[in-house]
Amino acid sequence: RFDITPRKQAEAALRTQQQRLDNILRATGAGTWVLDPATGEVEVDERWLRMLGRPEPAPLRIGMATWAEHVHPEDLPGVMLGLHAHVEGLSDAFEYTLRMRHTHGRWLWMRTRGQAFERDTEGRAVRIYGTNLDITDVKAAEENAARAEQLLRSAIETIGEGFALFDPQDRLVFCNERYRELYPVAAPLLEPGRTFGEIIRYGAERGEYAEAVGRVDAWVAERMARHRAANEDVIQHLANGRVLRVIEQRTPDGYTVGFRVDVTELERARAEAEENRQLL
């Protein structure tokens, strides 16, 4: 008779730990792989195979050539370069976003991560343990958002008025080309991240605003107060003779939307009409 209670307890604890790890991986939906750099063989699990529509039982050992057949030709050089760098110890971890072909022919976006935890005397990886996560839906959402943003930007660029958007911290998010044309002096500062105060002070100190000549600090303080109130609809005179209608409104989430309408010709026509009226 031999007392094997400690061994059985250790085995039970190991099974519990393995089950816990498997549950975590199942919850993330990630497929796992283990690369042997010496032989070029990759051992993949059931989830890795299922992602690509392969019915083989797991675990399954496949060669690098078979794995490469699933990788998009445009992504293969980059992923191989990153993998080689990690094998040789030139990078701390391996991570890459690539496209892999499903057995039905469609391409899936995968985020693959791997790391070597043991290296030989020459610093080469003995094994690389990694995961594959299907991010096709995330990529599709990103592409849809990018298309929507591009469409919105294109639409804003086509309008004849100047447009600018500032975030709740008064940093510039976006302005169209017409806005830059209307403020040629301050145009170098019209880049994302610059604050509204920085932009108007830059222009005021260089004589862009007729009302600010000789009183820059006072004008900037007045302009900032009206900007923060975000209910602007006033006439602004520039030193180059242009007259702008300034419209600013605050959105519910704290952003400030600004329009600049060039009313120079309208103001000139009004002045001429008033002059004619006085003459009559």
DOKEMAR-398765 format. One record per residue: x, z negated, y of N, C-alpha, C in turn; residue in one letter. Coordinates in steps of 0.2 Angstrom, whole numbers, plus 5000, padded with zeros to 4 digits. Example, Ala and Ser with C-alpha at 12.3 -4.5 7.8 and 13.67 -1.06 7.14 Angstrom:
506649614972506249614978506649614984A;506449654989506849644995506449615000S;
% end
This chain:
500450004994500050005000500450005006R;500350045011500750055017500250045023F;500350005028499949995034500050055039D;499650105039499750165044499250155050I;499050095051498550085057498950115063T;499550095065499850115071499850195072P;500050225066500050305066499450335067R;498850305064498250335065497950325072K;498150265075497950255082498350305086Q;498950315085499350365089499050435088A;498850455082498550515081497850525085E;497450475084496850475088496950475095A;497450445098497550445105497750515107A;498150545103498450615104497850665104L;497350655099496750695099496350695105R;496250625107495850615113496250645119T;496850645120497250675126497150745125Q;497250775119497250855119496450875120Q;495950835118495350855120495150845127Q;495450795130495350795138495650845141R;496250865139496650925142496250985141L;495950995135495551055134494951065138D;494651005139494050995143494151015150N;494750995153494951005160495051085160I;495351115156495451185156494851225155L;494451205151493751235150493351235157R;493451175160493051165166493251215172A;493951225172494251275177494151345175T;493951355168493951425166494551465165G;495151425166495751455165495951475158A;496251525157496551545150497351525150G;497551505145498251485145498751535141T;499351535143499851575139500551535139W;500951555134501551525133502051585132V;502551595136503051645136503651625133L;503951655128504651645125505051695128D;505451685133505851735136506351765131P;506551735126507051755121506851815117A;506151805115505851855110505451905114T;505251885120504751925124504051915121G;503851865117503251855115502851805119E;502151825119501751775123501151755119V;501051685119500551665115499951645119E;499351675118498851665122498251625119V;497851595122497251565119496651605119D;496051565117495451605116495151625123E;495251585128494951595135495351655138R;495951655137496351715140496151785137W;496051785130495751845127495051855129L;494651805129493951815131493851845138R;494351825143494251855150494351935150M;494751955145494952025145494452065140L;494052025137493552055132493852075125G;494352035123494652045117494452005112R;494252025106493851985101494351955096P;494951955096495451925091495351855091E;495551825086495551745085496151725089P;496051665092496651635095496851575091A;497451545092497951575097498251645094P;498451685099498751755096499351765100L;499851795096500451815099500551885100R;500651905107500751975108501351985112I;501652045111502252065114502152075122G;502752075126502652085133502452165134M;502552205130502352275131501552275130A;501252245126500552235125500252205131T;500552155133500352115139500352165145W;500952205146500952245152500452305152A;500252315146499652375146499052355150E;498952285150498352265153498452255161H;499052255163499252245170499152315174V;498852305180498852365185499552395186H;499652455186500252485187500552465194P;500152465199500452445205500652375206E;500352325201500552255202501152235197D;501252285192501752265186502452255189L;502752295193503452285196503452215199P;502952195203503052135207502952075202G;502552075198502452015193503052015189V;503352065186503952065182504552035186M;504552055192505152035196505051955197L;504451935199504351855200504451825193G;504251845188504351815181505051815180L;505451865181506151865179506551815184H;506351805190506651765194506551685192A;505951675189505851605187506251595180H;506251645176506651635170507351625171V;507651655176508351645178508451585182E;507951545184508051485188508151505195G;507851565198507951575205507351555209L;506851535205506251505209505951445205S;505651395208505451335205504851345201D;504451395203503851405199503651485200A;503251505195502951575195502251575197F;502051615202501351625204501251695207E;500751725204500651795207499851805206Y;499651855211498951875210498951945208T;498651965203498752035200498052055197L;498052125196497452155193497552165185R;497052145181497152155174496552195171M;496652235166496152285164495752245158R;495052245159494652225154494552285149H;494352265143494352315137493752365139T;493352345143492852395145493052445151H;493652435153493952475158493952455165G;493552405167493552385174494152335175R;494352335182494952285184494752225186W;495052165184494852105186495452075190L;495352035195495852005199496051935195W;496651925194496851865191497351825195M;497351765195497851725198498251685192R;498851705191499251685186499851635189T;499851575185500351525187500751505181R;501351495182501751475176502351425178G;502651385174503251345175503651335169Q;504251335170504751315164504851245165A;504851205159504951135159505651115155F;505951165152506551165149506951225149E;507651215151508051265152508651255147R;509051315145509651305141510251285146D;510851285143511451265146511551315152T;511351375151511451435157510951435162E;510451385161509951385166509351425165G;509351465160508751505158508151465155R;507551495156506951455154506951465146A;506751415143506651415136505951435134V;505451405138504751425137504451415144R;503951465145503651455152502851445150I;502551395153501951375151501451395157Y;500951435156500551455162499851465161G;499451485166498751495166498551555169T;497951585167497651635171496951615173N;496851635179496151615182495851675185L;495251695183494851755185494651735192D;494851775197494651765204494351825207I;494051865202493751935204493151915209T;492751865208492151855213492451835219D;492951795219493251775226493551825229V;493951875226494151935229493651975232K;493151985228492552025231492251995237A;492151935237491951895243492351905249A;493051905248493551905253493451985256E;493452025251493452095254492752115257E;492252085255491552095259491652065266N;491952005266492051965273492452005277A;492952035274493452075278493152135281A;492752175277492352235279491852215284R;491552155284491052135289491352125295A;491952085295492352075301492552135304E;492852185300493052245303492452285306Q;491952285303491352315306491152285313L;491152215313490952185319491452195325L;492152195323492652215328492552285330R;492452325326492352395328491752405333S;491252375331490652375336490752345342A;491152285343491352255349491752305353I;492252335350492652385353492352445357E;491752455354491452515356490952505363T;490852435364490452425370490852435376I;490552445382490852465388491052395391G;490852335389491052275393491652245389E;491952195393492452155390492152105387G;492452085381492152035376492751985374F;492551925374493051875372492751815369A;493051785363492751725360493251675360L;493051615362493551555362493251505357F;493651465353493451415349493251355352D;493051305348492851235352493451205355P;494051225354494651195357494851235363Q;494451285364494551335370495151385368D;495351395362495851445360495551505359R;495851565361495651625360495651645353L;495051675351494951695344495051775344V;494751805348494751875348494451905355F;494751955357494551995363494652065362C;494152105365494252175364494752215369N;494852275368495352305372495052315380E;494452325380494152325387494252265391R;494252205388494352145391495152145394Y;495552165390496252175392496352215398R;495952275398496052325403495752295410E;495252245409495052215415495452165418L;495952135414496352085416497052105415Y;497352155418498052185416498552135417P;498552095422499052045423499151995418V;498551965416498551915411498551945404A;498552015403498452045396499052015391A;499652005394500151985389499951915386P;499551875389499351815386498751815382L;498451875382497751875378497951895371L;498151835367498251835360497951775357E;497751785351497451725347497851665348P;497551605349497851545350497951515357G;498051565361498151545368497451515371R;497551465375496951425378496751465384T;496051455386495751485391496151465398F;496351395398496751375404497351405405G;497751415399498451455400498351525403E;497851555400497651625402497551635409I;497051595412496851605419497351575424I;497751525422498251505426498851555427R;499051585421499551635421499351695426Y;498651715426498451765430498451745437G;498151685438498151655445498751645449A;499251625445499951615448500251685449E;500051735447500251805448499851845452R;499351815455498951845460498351895458G;498151875451497651925449496951915451E;496851845453496151835456496151825463Y;495751855467495751855474495551785477A;495151755473494851685476495451635475E;495951645470496451595469497051605473A;497151655477497751665482497751605486V;498351565486498451515491498151445488G;497851445483497551385480497451385473R;497951395470497951405462497751345459V;497951285460497751225456497051215457D;496851215463496151205465495651255461A;495851315462495451365459495451365451W;495951345448496051335441495551275439V;495551225442495151165441494451185442A;494251225447493551245448493351285442E;493751335440493551385435493551355429R;493951305427493851265421493251225420M;493051195426492451165426491851205424A;491851265427491251315426491251335419R;491851345416491951375410491751325405H;491851265406491651205401490951195401R;490651215407489851205407489551265403A;489951315402489751375398489051405400A;488851405407488251435409488451485415N;489051515414489251555419488851625420E;488651645426488451715427488551725434D;489151735436489351745443489751805444V;489851815450490251875452491051855454I;491451895451492251875451492551935455Q;492951915460493351975463494051965461H;494352025459495052025457495452055463L;496052035463496552065468496652135469A;496452175463496552245463495952285465N;495452245468494852275471494252275466G;494352265459493852265455493352205456R;492752215454492252155455491952155448V;491952095445491652085438491152035438L;490652045434490051995433490351955427R;490351895427490651845422490051815419V;489951825412489451795408489751755403I;489551685403489851645397489351605395E;489251595388488751555385489151515379Q;488851455377489151415372488651425366R;488951435360488651445354488451375351T;487951365346487851295344488351265340P;488851305338489451265334490051265339D;489951265345490451255350490951305353G;490851365350491251425352490951445359Y;491351485363491151505369491251585369T;490651615371490651695371490651715378V;491151755379491151785386491151855387G;490751885392490751955393490951965400F;491252025401491452045408491252115409R;490752115414490452185416490752205423V;491052265423491352295429490752315433D;490652285439490152305444490452325450V;491052355450491352375456490952425460T;490752475456490352535459489652505462E;489352465458488752435460488852395467L;489352355467489452315473489652355479E;489952405478490152455483489552485486R;489052505481488452545483488052495487A;488052425485487652385488487952365495R;488552365496488852355502488752415507A;488752475504488552535508487852535511E;487452515506486752515508486552455513A;486952405513486852355518487152375525E;487652415524487952435530487452485534E;487152535529486752575532486052545535N;485852485532485352455534485452425541R;486052395541486252365548486252415553Q;486552475551486652535556485952555558L;485452565554484752575556484452525560L;
% end
